Every structure is written in C-alpha cells, then in structure tokens.
Amino acid sequence: ERVKGSEIALAKGLAPEVDKMLAQIEKAFAEAQGETDRVQAAYDAGEKAYKRGKLEEARAHLEQVKQSEIALAKELAPQVDKMLAQIEKDVRKEEALAHYDAGMAAYKSKRYEAAAKELKAAAASKAELGRRRNERLGKALVEVRQELELVRGAYQAGKTAYNEGKLEEARSQLERVKGSEIALAKGLAPEVDKMLAQI
C-alpha cells in the first residue's frame, strides 16, 4: 500500500505489478478467512451434533476440522481429539448395547445359538455396559454355552443310542433335541423326526 502511491512506483511503472500483488494478498486473506469460517462452522456443528447424540454426524464434522491446516484448527485440535475419542467410546457402547439387547432377547426366547453370537459380540466390544449388565451378560453366556452343550450332547447320545438299538434311551435324548434351535438351525429336525418315528 505504501509503495502503490509513491512517486517511485509511478515513475518506474510498478503500480500495475503492485496492484496485482495486492489483489493476490487480498484474495489469499479472503480464502483464509473463508477457511477459518468453515472450520469454526464445522466445529460448532460437530459439537451440536454430539450434544444431540448424533455421533456419526458429529464425527464427520469434527474430522473436517481435524483435516484443516489453518491455525484455528490447530487450536481446536485438543478439543476435537477429546470429542472424537468420546464419540468412539459412545459408538462402541451403542453397538455393544445393541448386541446385548439382541442376545438377551434371543436368550429369553431360547434361541441359544443366536444368543451366543450376540452376547459374545457384546462381550468382545470391551465397552462399559455397567456392572449389572456385565453380570447378566456373563451369567447368560455361561447358561447359553451349557444349554448348547447339553443339546449337542443329547443329539450325539440319541444318535449313538439309536444306531446301537437302544431305542428308549435314543427316544429320551432325541426328544430333548427335537424342538431346539440347534436342531432347527442345523437342519437336524428332519433326521431327529425320522429316528423318532422309527422308534
């Protein structure tokens, strides 16, 4: 600006070049201000989404802030990192709770294989479900495993007894298996029904 109006700039014909440089500086400043506004808006939107429980939306906005190279983004980095870590923890907990709920529902309806799958996924998530849920989860997993082992064992024992001609023992074991989810899921029901019909 000081050079632009000086007699030297005018005399040397530098005014057009100075005008061009000033225009570039103003453009760069405007772009930087625009980026600053975008970063602030992304941060604000991420924070609001997080407070509303919209975790994926919050994550997307905060990742935009994190990817920016401007100074404001660097200043916000500690808060962004803290919120992203909490979002990750909350997402894991939501997923674990969904597995837990599905597993407990399957457990209560005696769909033990489905229960085992969901309850194992809940346990594997390492999310903090709370002491009472963790206790119920552990108890349900033990009972599910025991029930699955009993039904599998009854099937094997019933089949062996049937093949050995021990028909009453076979009937007793196969009746335990007949209505189980394992028999249905594994396609054993027709085989169990056939053996029971022949006893």
PLY file of the C-alpha trace (Angstrom):
ply
format ascii 1.0
element vertex 199
property float x
property float y
property float z
element edge 198
property int vertex1
property int vertex2
end_header
0.00 0.00 0.00
2.82 2.42 0.84
4.59 1.61 -2.43
1.45 1.84 -4.53
1.00 5.62 -4.32
4.65 6.60 -4.22
6.31 8.61 -6.96
8.91 5.85 -7.44
6.21 3.25 -8.20
4.53 5.60 -10.62
7.80 6.61 -12.28
9.13 3.09 -12.60
5.80 1.69 -13.84
5.49 -0.61 -10.82
1.93 0.39 -9.98
0.27 -2.40 -12.08
2.56 -5.03 -10.53
1.91 -3.70 -7.03
-1.83 -3.71 -7.74
-1.57 -7.36 -8.87
0.31 -8.36 -5.69
-2.19 -6.54 -3.50
-5.07 -8.31 -5.26
-3.38 -11.68 -4.64
-2.84 -10.85 -0.98
-6.46 -9.78 -0.55
-7.64 -12.96 -2.28
-5.44 -15.15 -0.06
-6.70 -13.33 3.03
-10.32 -13.81 1.94
-9.69 -17.52 1.31
-8.03 -17.89 4.70
-10.96 -16.13 6.36
-13.36 -18.38 4.45
-11.46 -21.47 5.63
-11.46 -20.16 9.19
-15.22 -19.67 8.97
-15.67 -23.18 7.54
-13.53 -24.73 10.30
-15.43 -22.85 13.02
-18.76 -23.83 11.47
-17.68 -27.50 11.23
-16.54 -27.45 14.86
-19.78 -25.84 16.03
-21.87 -28.29 14.00
-19.85 -31.22 15.36
-20.28 -30.06 18.92
-24.05 -29.57 18.48
-24.47 -32.96 16.79
-22.53 -34.62 19.61
-24.72 -32.99 22.26
-27.83 -34.24 20.38
-26.42 -37.77 20.29
-25.88 -37.74 16.52
-22.49 -39.41 16.81
-21.78 -40.17 13.16
-22.75 -36.66 12.11
-20.56 -35.20 14.86
-17.67 -37.40 13.79
-17.95 -36.22 10.17
-17.88 -32.52 11.14
-15.03 -32.94 13.59
-12.96 -34.87 11.05
-13.30 -31.86 8.72
-11.81 -29.65 11.43
-9.02 -32.13 12.03
-8.05 -32.18 8.35
-7.69 -28.40 8.08
-4.24 -26.84 8.14
-5.24 -23.43 9.46
-4.26 -22.11 12.89
-7.81 -22.27 14.26
-7.95 -25.99 13.54
-4.67 -26.42 15.41
-6.09 -24.50 18.37
-9.21 -26.68 18.36
-7.25 -29.94 17.93
-7.21 -30.92 21.64
-10.98 -30.44 21.98
-11.61 -32.20 18.67
-9.44 -35.16 19.66
-11.20 -35.40 23.03
-14.65 -35.34 21.42
-13.65 -37.87 18.74
-12.32 -40.23 21.42
-15.56 -39.90 23.37
-17.59 -40.46 20.19
-15.63 -43.63 19.51
-16.32 -44.83 23.05
-20.03 -43.96 22.75
-20.35 -45.72 19.37
-18.74 -48.87 20.82
-21.16 -48.72 23.74
-24.19 -48.29 21.43
-23.06 -51.25 19.33
-22.40 -53.35 22.43
-25.82 -52.48 23.86
-27.48 -53.46 20.58
-25.69 -56.85 20.69
-26.52 -57.20 24.38
-30.22 -56.46 23.85
-30.45 -58.81 20.85
-28.57 -61.51 22.75
-30.75 -61.25 25.84
-33.91 -61.34 23.71
-32.65 -64.46 21.92
-31.65 -65.99 25.26
-35.10 -65.39 26.76
-36.75 -66.97 23.72
-34.36 -69.95 23.96
-32.66 -69.22 20.63
-29.32 -70.14 22.10
-27.10 -70.02 19.02
-28.31 -66.52 18.16
-27.93 -65.56 21.83
-24.38 -66.88 21.94
-23.41 -64.92 18.82
-24.87 -61.61 20.06
-23.68 -61.97 23.65
-20.15 -62.83 22.51
-20.14 -59.73 20.29
-21.27 -57.59 23.25
-18.55 -59.05 25.47
-15.86 -58.68 22.79
-16.59 -54.98 22.33
-14.91 -54.11 25.65
-17.47 -51.33 26.05
-18.51 -50.37 29.55
-22.05 -51.70 29.89
-22.31 -51.22 33.63
-21.88 -53.69 36.45
-25.41 -55.15 36.37
-25.44 -55.66 32.60
-21.97 -57.22 32.72
-23.14 -59.63 35.42
-26.24 -60.59 33.41
-24.12 -60.90 30.28
-21.68 -63.26 31.99
-24.45 -65.35 33.53
-26.35 -65.59 30.23
-23.21 -66.59 28.32
-22.49 -69.40 30.78
-26.07 -70.66 30.62
-26.18 -70.42 26.82
-22.95 -72.39 26.47
-24.24 -75.03 28.88
-27.54 -75.34 27.06
-25.84 -75.61 23.68
-23.54 -78.31 25.03
-26.50 -80.20 26.53
-28.46 -80.16 23.28
-25.44 -81.11 21.19
-24.62 -83.87 23.64
-28.23 -85.11 23.65
-28.21 -85.25 19.85
-24.99 -87.24 19.74
-26.14 -89.54 22.56
-29.54 -90.04 20.90
-28.00 -90.82 17.53
-25.49 -93.24 19.07
-28.22 -94.98 21.12
-30.41 -95.23 18.03
-27.59 -96.80 15.98
-26.91 -99.24 18.82
-30.58 -100.22 19.05
-31.10 -98.67 22.50
-34.40 -97.18 21.45
-35.78 -95.88 24.77
-32.52 -94.10 25.51
-32.50 -92.76 21.93
-36.11 -91.50 22.29
-35.31 -89.74 25.56
-32.27 -87.96 24.13
-33.82 -87.09 20.77
-36.97 -85.66 22.42
-34.70 -83.16 24.20
-33.23 -82.16 20.85
-36.40 -82.11 18.74
-37.67 -78.59 19.37
-34.33 -76.95 19.99
-32.97 -74.14 17.90
-29.86 -76.19 17.24
-31.87 -78.97 15.60
-33.74 -76.43 13.52
-30.70 -74.29 12.64
-28.51 -77.22 11.75
-31.20 -78.91 9.67
-31.29 -81.85 12.09
-35.02 -81.70 12.75
-35.94 -83.99 9.81
-33.30 -86.53 10.89
-34.44 -86.38 14.51
-38.09 -86.74 13.44
-37.20 -89.71 11.23
-35.36 -91.50 14.04
-38.19 -90.80 16.50
-40.78 -92.10 14.00
-38.88 -95.37 13.70
-38.62 -95.94 17.44
0 1
1 2
2 3
3 4
4 5
5 6
6 7
7 8
8 9
9 10
10 11
11 12
12 13
13 14
14 15
15 16
16 17
17 18
18 19
19 20
20 21
21 22
22 23
23 24
24 25
25 26
26 27
27 28
28 29
29 30
30 31
31 32
32 33
33 34
34 35
35 36
36 37
37 38
38 39
39 40
40 41
41 42
42 43
43 44
44 45
45 46
46 47
47 48
48 49
49 50
50 51
51 52
52 53
53 54
54 55
55 56
56 57
57 58
58 59
59 60
60 61
61 62
62 63
63 64
64 65
65 66
66 67
67 68
68 69
69 70
70 71
71 72
72 73
73 74
74 75
75 76
76 77
77 78
78 79
79 80
80 81
81 82
82 83
83 84
84 85
85 86
86 87
87 88
88 89
89 90
90 91
91 92
92 93
93 94
94 95
95 96
96 97
97 98
98 99
99 100
100 101
101 102
102 103
103 104
104 105
105 106
106 107
107 108
108 109
109 110
110 111
111 112
112 113
113 114
114 115
115 116
116 117
117 118
118 119
119 120
120 121
121 122
122 123
123 124
124 125
125 126
126 127
127 128
128 129
129 130
130 131
131 132
132 133
133 134
134 135
135 136
136 137
137 138
138 139
139 140
140 141
141 142
142 143
143 144
144 145
145 146
146 147
147 148
148 149
149 150
150 151
151 152
152 153
153 154
154 155
155 156
156 157
157 158
158 159
159 160
160 161
161 162
162 163
163 164
164 165
165 166
166 167
167 168
168 169
169 170
170 171
171 172
172 173
173 174
174 175
175 176
176 177
177 178
178 179
179 180
180 181
181 182
182 183
183 184
184 185
185 186
186 187
187 188
188 189
189 190
190 191
191 192
192 193
193 194
194 195
195 196
196 197
197 198
